[in-house]
Amino acid sequence: MAKEIPYKIYLDESEMPTAWYNLRADMKNKPAPLLNPATRQPCTAADLAPVFCEELVKQELDDTTPYFEIPQEIRDFYKMYRPSPLVRAYCLEKKLGTPAKIYYKFEGNNTSGSHKLNSAIAQAYYAKQQGLKGVTTETGAGQWGTALSMACSYFDLDCKVYMVKVSYEQKPFRREVMRTYGASVTPSPSTETAVGRKILEEHPGTTGSLGCAISEAVEKATTTEGYRYVLGSVLNQVLLHQSVIGLETKAALDKYGVKADIIIGCAGGGSNLGGLIAPFMGEKLRGEADYRIIAVEPASCPSLTRGKFAYDFCDTGKVCPLAKMYTLGCDFIPAPNHAGGLRYHGMSSTLSQLYADGLMEATSVTQTKVFEAAEYFARVEGILPAPESSHAIRVAIDEALKCKETGEEKTIVFGLTGTGYFDMVAYEKYNDGKMNDYIPTDEELAESLKKLP
Ligand SMILES: Cc1ncc(COP(=O)(O)O)c(C=O)c1O
């Protein structure tokens, strides 16, 4: 007899993954290598060493090792907020009147409010192991910066965060949480770095972008003794750490004999989605099972759905390596959409390759539709979702409604990456009917793509 499925499936601590899964090991077409911006040759470990921690460089460049053991110190930290629950959205199903079975993996159950802590603690750990004094980074919505400040305070490392200016202004409390954990926070672009000053000169009055903030953080790290730069998304190493999300999800589903049909995640730089789908995509790549996998991005920053699959700089200041990815062009500065974490011009090269190979789908949604889904979800499931996560909610609801029409009992799993308590300005705009849906024109995108290297 099938086991009754509880509202929340919690694994035991003893069932938590002890190794991260490296999806690249099972990919026939590996993601294209990062290129050195000076030589345009594939980056070597020596090229990356001045920017990133040694151990993370190894993880970044390793396309063949399927599993990396999670160090015990990181597993101990994970236990503060993991295993995270896999929730069967009974209330949402009932409200929608759908025969679909909806599950979400809730990653907002920690002070940083999102999945970002999974990689932050790993990166801080390796920085400490290397004997560094501190790290620098960028943050968009603020979740990554918060996660990293928590991780750095745990390991007693200095943490310097460049926060995209529009978020810095919209989210003063997010900034204060970072300072509470001991980080210093600078609005980007700033006059603190040469690249920040250059961007300000070229785009006076800009509200900033992740690409700008990355350039500043990299410059700061590479010009300060004992510092390295860490990144919260896009890179292979980050997807590797985030595989803990998918491994737990799969373990929880397997425990109850449930097989997912559709897996949905929002995609900014691709880390939560890459992590959530990792073991499922692994099965798909090995021909063991099939899943429909959907990446959801904002219509205002549609890298997968309207971008070009090409080598581009990872940052606006063009100081970082080039990655082959779906990109809108590194100079593309998206409209000040309220899902700050999805305002990145490119997409992880691993996800880009999988998408190019037809192994996953992508779709884009407008802001007001996203907030409509967010409020609907908050009212029936209780959790106030982050705007980023609400992109996945939107598409999960739409897929469940399709099942209502067809009568199909599909199992839908989506990633609920975080909570939206610091996004109340956005909710206020939506509630006041003042939210707009800016969608870039083809001409605007063509203009930006023209400048691809
Ligand atoms: C709550 C939340 N979800 C999703 C994202 C998107 O990032 P990624 O695509 O790397 O998961 C962010 C990024 O800041 C975020 O804060």
PDBQT file of the ligand as one rigid body, heavy atoms in Angstrom, charges set to zero:
ROOT
HETATM    1  C1  LIG A 501      15.398  33.851  -3.223  1.00  0.00    +0.000 C 
HETATM    2  C2  LIG A 501      16.186  33.750  -4.482  1.00  0.00    +0.000 A 
HETATM    3  N1  LIG A 501      15.816  32.856  -5.409  1.00  0.00    +0.000 NA
HETATM    4  C3  LIG A 501      16.480  32.742  -6.568  1.00  0.00    +0.000 A 
HETATM    5  C4  LIG A 501      17.553  33.552  -6.870  1.00  0.00    +0.000 A 
HETATM    6  C5  LIG A 501      18.206  33.402  -8.200  1.00  0.00    +0.000 C 
HETATM    7  O1  LIG A 501      19.503  32.990  -8.180  1.00  0.00    +0.000 OA
HETATM    8  P1  LIG A 501      19.956  31.584  -8.770  1.00  0.00    +0.000 P 
HETATM    9  O2  LIG A 501      19.466  31.531 -10.170  1.00  0.00    +0.000 OA
HETATM   10  O3  LIG A 501      21.415  31.591  -8.668  1.00  0.00    +0.000 OA
HETATM   11  O4  LIG A 501      19.352  30.552  -7.916  1.00  0.00    +0.000 OA
HETATM   12  C6  LIG A 501      17.993  34.491  -5.925  1.00  0.00    +0.000 A 
HETATM   13  C7  LIG A 501      19.158  35.325  -6.205  1.00  0.00    +0.000 C 
HETATM   14  O5  LIG A 501      19.491  36.256  -5.533  1.00  0.00    +0.000 OA
HETATM   15  C8  LIG A 501      17.293  34.584  -4.703  1.00  0.00    +0.000 A 
HETATM   16  O6  LIG A 501      17.662  35.468  -3.786  1.00  0.00    +0.000 OA
ENDROOT
TORSDOF 0
